[in-house]
Amino acid sequence: MSTDGKVELPIIGPVGEPRLDPVPGVAGRFNGIMAWRPELMESFFTFYAQLWTEGVLDMRIKDLARMKIARTVGCRICQNTRFAVAKGHTVERDYEDIDDVENGAYTDAEKAALRYVETFCVGAAHVTDEIVADLRRHFSEAEIVELSILTAMVGGFGSINVALNIAPDTEALQVFDFANPTA
């Protein structure tokens, strides 16, 4: 925690310049790189918006999972982004123990979800029957499927950012709004 009381997680993930050159004239590291395939990004944002705005999984679980995934795969863009749709469901202090879930002030359901997404991100083959049984104590099948899709999407795109060394354009927290889906 910083001296002003704000939660500041240690930096995990890319620093420096991306490993690919951006499309000329496109501002922003992420946007510049992804502009090489704009139709894929448009499809991604459409699907991602549906996942976040039309789902059955509680928004707090989604947002905590998103941050746990970001920390696990090391995506600094994801770590520096807050979602407008999650406003009022999570606050900065909720991320304070995201690297130490078992000792954090999370509910049993939140801990089950966070253990699952971390294991999934490290290697889906490591997800055990016990981990899924723990999820089933707290979530419906539909919620578990949605959590799994969220983990694959956030983890996958976060891993792209890590692999291509795409760091945030600024260290300031950014707010992502599906009404204007640009990074």
C-alpha positions as CSV (number, residue, x, y, z in Angstrom):
1,M,0.0,0.0,0.0
2,S,1.3,3.5,-0.8
3,T,1.6,6.2,1.8
4,D,-1.7,7.8,0.6
5,G,-3.6,4.7,1.5
6,K,-4.1,3.5,-2.1
7,V,-3.5,-0.2,-3.0
8,E,-0.5,-0.5,-5.3
9,L,0.3,-4.0,-6.5
10,P,3.9,-4.7,-7.5
11,I,4.6,-4.6,-11.2
12,I,4.3,-7.9,-12.9
13,G,4.5,-8.1,-16.7
14,P,5.9,-6.3,-19.8
15,V,7.9,-3.1,-19.7
16,G,9.5,-1.3,-22.6
17,E,8.6,-1.4,-26.3
18,P,6.4,-4.1,-28.0
19,R,8.1,-6.8,-30.0
20,L,6.1,-5.9,-33.1
21,D,5.9,-2.5,-34.8
22,P,2.5,-0.8,-34.6
23,V,0.4,0.0,-37.7
24,P,1.6,3.4,-38.8
25,G,-0.6,6.2,-37.6
26,V,-2.5,4.1,-34.9
27,A,-2.0,5.5,-31.4
28,G,-1.4,3.3,-28.4
29,R,0.8,0.2,-28.0
30,F,-2.1,-2.3,-27.8
31,N,-4.3,-0.6,-30.5
32,G,-1.3,-0.1,-32.7
33,I,-0.3,-3.8,-32.7
34,M,-3.9,-5.1,-32.8
35,A,-4.6,-2.8,-35.8
36,W,-2.8,-5.3,-38.0
37,R,-6.1,-7.4,-37.7
38,P,-8.9,-4.9,-37.0
39,E,-11.7,-7.3,-37.9
40,L,-10.5,-9.7,-35.3
41,M,-10.4,-7.0,-32.7
42,E,-13.9,-5.9,-33.6
43,S,-15.2,-9.5,-33.2
44,F,-13.3,-9.8,-29.9
45,F,-14.8,-6.7,-28.5
46,T,-18.3,-7.8,-29.5
47,F,-17.9,-11.2,-27.8
48,Y,-16.2,-9.7,-24.8
49,A,-19.0,-7.1,-24.3
50,Q,-21.5,-9.9,-24.4
51,L,-19.5,-11.9,-21.8
52,W,-19.3,-8.9,-19.4
53,T,-22.8,-7.4,-19.9
54,E,-25.2,-10.3,-20.5
55,G,-23.7,-13.0,-18.3
56,V,-25.1,-15.0,-15.4
57,L,-22.0,-14.8,-13.2
58,D,-21.9,-12.1,-10.5
59,M,-20.0,-9.0,-11.6
60,R,-17.8,-8.9,-8.5
61,I,-16.6,-12.5,-9.2
62,K,-15.9,-11.6,-12.8
63,D,-13.9,-8.6,-11.8
64,L,-11.9,-10.3,-9.1
65,A,-11.2,-13.1,-11.5
66,R,-10.1,-10.7,-14.2
67,M,-7.5,-9.2,-11.8
68,K,-6.4,-12.6,-10.6
69,I,-5.9,-13.7,-14.2
70,A,-4.0,-10.5,-15.0
71,R,-1.7,-11.1,-12.1
72,T,-1.2,-14.8,-12.9
73,V,-0.4,-14.3,-16.6
74,G,1.5,-11.0,-16.0
75,C,-0.6,-8.7,-18.2
76,R,0.1,-5.2,-17.1
77,I,-2.5,-3.6,-19.4
78,C,-5.2,-5.8,-17.6
79,Q,-3.7,-4.9,-14.2
80,N,-4.0,-1.2,-15.0
81,T,-7.5,-1.4,-16.4
82,R,-10.8,-1.0,-14.5
83,F,-14.1,-1.9,-16.1
84,A,-16.9,0.7,-16.1
85,V,-19.4,-2.2,-15.8
86,A,-17.7,-3.3,-12.5
87,K,-18.0,0.1,-10.8
88,G,-19.8,-0.4,-7.5
89,H,-19.0,-4.1,-7.4
90,T,-15.3,-3.9,-6.6
91,V,-13.0,-1.2,-5.3
92,E,-9.2,-0.9,-5.3
93,R,-8.9,-2.5,-1.8
94,D,-10.5,-5.6,-3.2
95,Y,-7.3,-6.3,-5.1
96,E,-5.0,-5.9,-2.1
97,D,-4.8,-9.6,-1.4
98,I,-5.2,-10.9,-4.9
99,D,-1.7,-12.4,-4.9
100,D,-2.5,-14.2,-1.6
101,V,-6.1,-15.3,-1.9
102,E,-6.1,-17.8,0.9
103,N,-5.2,-15.1,3.5
104,G,-7.4,-12.4,1.9
105,A,-10.8,-11.1,3.0
106,Y,-12.6,-13.0,0.2
107,T,-15.7,-15.1,0.6
108,D,-15.5,-18.9,0.2
109,A,-17.1,-18.5,-3.2
110,E,-14.6,-15.9,-4.3
111,K,-11.7,-18.0,-3.1
112,A,-13.0,-21.0,-5.0
113,A,-13.3,-18.9,-8.2
114,L,-9.9,-17.3,-7.7
115,R,-8.2,-20.7,-7.1
116,Y,-9.8,-22.1,-10.2
117,V,-8.8,-19.2,-12.5
118,E,-5.2,-19.2,-11.2
119,T,-4.9,-23.0,-11.8
120,F,-6.6,-22.7,-15.2
121,C,-4.1,-19.9,-16.2
122,V,-1.0,-21.8,-15.0
123,G,-2.2,-24.9,-16.9
124,A,-5.7,-26.1,-17.4
125,A,-4.5,-29.7,-17.1
126,H,-3.8,-28.9,-13.4
127,V,-7.5,-28.2,-12.6
128,T,-8.6,-31.2,-10.5
129,D,-11.9,-32.8,-9.7
130,E,-11.6,-31.2,-6.2
131,I,-11.2,-27.7,-7.6
132,V,-14.3,-28.2,-9.7
133,A,-16.2,-29.7,-6.8
134,D,-15.3,-26.6,-4.8
135,L,-16.7,-24.4,-7.6
136,R,-19.9,-26.5,-7.7
137,R,-20.5,-25.8,-4.0
138,H,-20.9,-22.1,-4.9
139,F,-21.8,-21.8,-8.6
140,S,-24.2,-23.3,-11.1
141,E,-23.0,-25.1,-14.2
142,A,-23.8,-22.0,-16.3
143,E,-21.7,-19.8,-14.0
144,I,-18.8,-22.2,-14.1
145,V,-18.9,-22.3,-17.9
146,E,-19.0,-18.5,-18.0
147,L,-16.1,-18.3,-15.5
148,S,-14.2,-20.7,-17.7
149,I,-14.8,-18.6,-20.8
150,L,-13.9,-15.4,-19.0
151,T,-10.6,-17.1,-17.9
152,A,-9.8,-18.3,-21.4
153,M,-10.6,-14.9,-22.9
154,V,-8.8,-12.7,-20.4
155,G,-5.9,-15.1,-19.9
156,G,-5.5,-15.5,-23.7
157,F,-5.5,-11.8,-24.5
158,G,-3.4,-11.1,-21.5
159,S,-0.9,-13.7,-22.7
160,I,-0.8,-12.0,-26.1
161,N,0.2,-8.8,-24.4
162,V,2.9,-10.6,-22.4
163,A,4.3,-12.5,-25.4
164,L,4.4,-9.4,-27.6
165,N,5.7,-7.3,-24.7
166,I,2.8,-4.9,-24.9
167,A,2.9,-2.7,-21.8
168,P,0.3,-0.1,-20.9
169,D,0.7,3.3,-22.5
170,T,0.6,4.9,-19.1
171,E,0.9,3.7,-15.5
172,A,-2.3,5.6,-14.5
173,L,-5.3,3.4,-14.1
174,Q,-7.5,3.3,-17.2
175,V,-11.2,2.8,-17.3
176,F,-12.5,0.5,-20.1
177,D,-16.1,1.2,-21.2
178,F,-18.0,-1.1,-23.6
179,A,-19.8,2.0,-24.9
180,N,-16.4,3.0,-26.4
181,P,-14.4,-0.2,-26.7
182,T,-10.9,0.9,-27.4
183,A,-7.8,0.1,-25.3
